[in-house]
């Protein structure tokens, strides 16, 4: 974990209402892996004390990239940030996605901008697999070309039918699970709203597959001190306890989560 002051290299429209923020945070970039996140202090946000968490979309020697959608006071304030602005970051934070087993095929499931860390995961994956991307409408389906350019099988659903199959992403998953092509040893990775993560975990467990779920919780400090993001889990001995999503996660194996 590093505390790094960096500059905005680019801040641009990504797709529809979604934005991409590119930062020259090379220290964090060199250490970041898919599934980790950064905690960003938003400038010119009057009265704000807490930072905001963002999953890594890209990370490397040149810095990091994050995707976001303006949905509240903090992310609305980010719209005023411009190239050259200085930002304070803490990161990379949390534990990333485990590497897919050598004989397993990765299956990814994304809801909305939960696709960002999964795109980063696909970039580092030893082999392509299949990804299911769901959104309310076409503008909410992101990064399709990221996956297609690397040979991934991309299945898209939208609730209004404006892109791909109409319906929730679980409809496409269930249809695939009933087909012969789903057979084999799979390893699942998912990022999105809790309802989606629970559904993915249940389907993976029913088939005896591991599913690594990236939880999205409101966070305070981002380093495990404030206990604002606790999650109930099932321990290996069958007992239940509490963990901090920011420090012990955000990625957990599905069968350990108590919903």
URKA-V654645 format. One record per residue. N is the residue number from 0. BURIAL is b if it has 24 or more other C-alpha atoms within 12 Angstrom, else e. Layout:
n->N burial->BURIAL
n->N burial->BURIAL
This chain:
n->0 burial->e
n->1 burial->e
n->2 burial->e
n->3 burial->b
n->4 burial->b
n->5 burial->b
n->6 burial->b
n->7 burial->b
n->8 burial->b
n->9 burial->e
n->10 burial->b
n->11 burial->b
n->12 burial->e
n->13 burial->b
n->14 burial->e
n->15 burial->e
n->16 burial->b
n->17 burial->b
n->18 burial->b
n->19 burial->b
n->20 burial->b
n->21 burial->b
n->22 burial->b
n->23 burial->b
n->24 burial->b
n->25 burial->b
n->26 burial->b
n->27 burial->b
n->28 burial->b
n->29 burial->e
n->30 burial->b
n->31 burial->b
n->32 burial->b
n->33 burial->b
n->34 burial->b
n->35 burial->b
n->36 burial->b
n->37 burial->b
n->38 burial->b
n->39 burial->b
n->40 burial->b
n->41 burial->b
n->42 burial->b
n->43 burial->e
n->44 burial->e
n->45 burial->e
n->46 burial->e
n->47 burial->e
n->48 burial->e
n->49 burial->b
n->50 burial->b
n->51 burial->b
n->52 burial->b
n->53 burial->b
n->54 burial->b
n->55 burial->b
n->56 burial->b
n->57 burial->b
n->58 burial->b
n->59 burial->b
n->60 burial->e
n->61 burial->e
n->62 burial->b
n->63 burial->b
n->64 burial->b
n->65 burial->b
n->66 burial->b
n->67 burial->b
n->68 burial->b
n->69 burial->e
n->70 burial->e
n->71 burial->e
n->72 burial->e
n->73 burial->b
n->74 burial->b
n->75 burial->e
n->76 burial->e
n->77 burial->b
n->78 burial->b
n->79 burial->e
n->80 burial->b
n->81 burial->e
n->82 burial->e
n->83 burial->e
n->84 burial->e
n->85 burial->b
n->86 burial->b
n->87 burial->b
n->88 burial->b
n->89 burial->b
n->90 burial->b
n->91 burial->b
n->92 burial->b
n->93 burial->b
n->94 burial->b
n->95 burial->b
n->96 burial->b
n->97 burial->b
n->98 burial->b
n->99 burial->b
n->100 burial->e
n->101 burial->e
n->102 burial->e
n->103 burial->e
n->104 burial->b
n->105 burial->b
n->106 burial->b
n->107 burial->b
n->108 burial->b
n->109 burial->b
n->110 burial->b
n->111 burial->b
n->112 burial->b
n->113 burial->b
n->114 burial->b
n->115 burial->b
n->116 burial->b
n->117 burial->b
n->118 burial->b
n->119 burial->b
n->120 burial->b
n->121 burial->b
n->122 burial->b
n->123 burial->b
n->124 burial->b
n->125 burial->e
n->126 burial->e
n->127 burial->b
n->128 burial->b
n->129 burial->b
n->130 burial->b
n->131 burial->b
n->132 burial->b
n->133 burial->b
n->134 burial->b
n->135 burial->b
n->136 burial->b
n->137 burial->b
n->138 burial->b
n->139 burial->b
n->140 burial->b
n->141 burial->b
n->142 burial->b
n->143 burial->b
n->144 burial->e
n->145 burial->b
n->146 burial->b
n->147 burial->e
n->148 burial->e
n->149 burial->b
n->150 burial->e
n->151 burial->b
n->152 burial->b
n->153 burial->b
n->154 burial->b
n->155 burial->b
n->156 burial->b
n->157 burial->b
n->158 burial->b
n->159 burial->e
n->160 burial->e
n->161 burial->e
n->162 burial->b
n->163 burial->b
n->164 burial->b
n->165 burial->e
n->166 burial->b
n->167 burial->b
n->168 burial->b
n->169 burial->b
n->170 burial->b
n->171 burial->b
n->172 burial->b
n->173 burial->e
n->174 burial->e
n->175 burial->e
n->176 burial->e
n->177 burial->e
n->178 burial->e
n->179 burial->e
n->180 burial->e
n->181 burial->b
n->182 burial->e
n->183 burial->e
n->184 burial->e
n->185 burial->b
n->186 burial->b
n->187 burial->b
n->188 burial->b
n->189 burial->b
n->190 burial->b
n->191 burial->b
n->192 burial->b
n->193 burial->b
n->194 burial->e
n->195 burial->b
n->196 burial->b
n->197 burial->b
n->198 burial->b
n->199 burial->b
n->200 burial->b
n->201 burial->b
n->202 burial->b
n->203 burial->b
n->204 burial->e
n->205 burial->e
n->206 burial->e
n->207 burial->e
n->208 burial->b
n->209 burial->b
n->210 burial->b
n->211 burial->b
n->212 burial->b
n->213 burial->b
n->214 burial->b
n->215 burial->b
n->216 burial->b
n->217 burial->e
n->218 burial->b
n->219 burial->b
n->220 burial->b
n->221 burial->b
n->222 burial->b
n->223 burial->e
n->224 burial->e
n->225 burial->e
n->226 burial->e
n->227 burial->e
n->228 burial->b
n->229 burial->b
n->230 burial->b
n->231 burial->e
n->232 burial->b
n->233 burial->e
n->234 burial->e
n->235 burial->e
n->236 burial->e
n->237 burial->e
n->238 burial->e
n->239 burial->e
n->240 burial->e
n->241 burial->e
n->242 burial->b
n->243 burial->b
n->244 burial->b
n->245 burial->b
n->246 burial->b
n->247 burial->b
n->248 burial->b
n->249 burial->b
n->250 burial->b
n->251 burial->b
n->252 burial->b
n->253 burial->b
n->254 burial->b
n->255 burial->b
n->256 burial->b
n->257 burial->b
n->258 burial->e
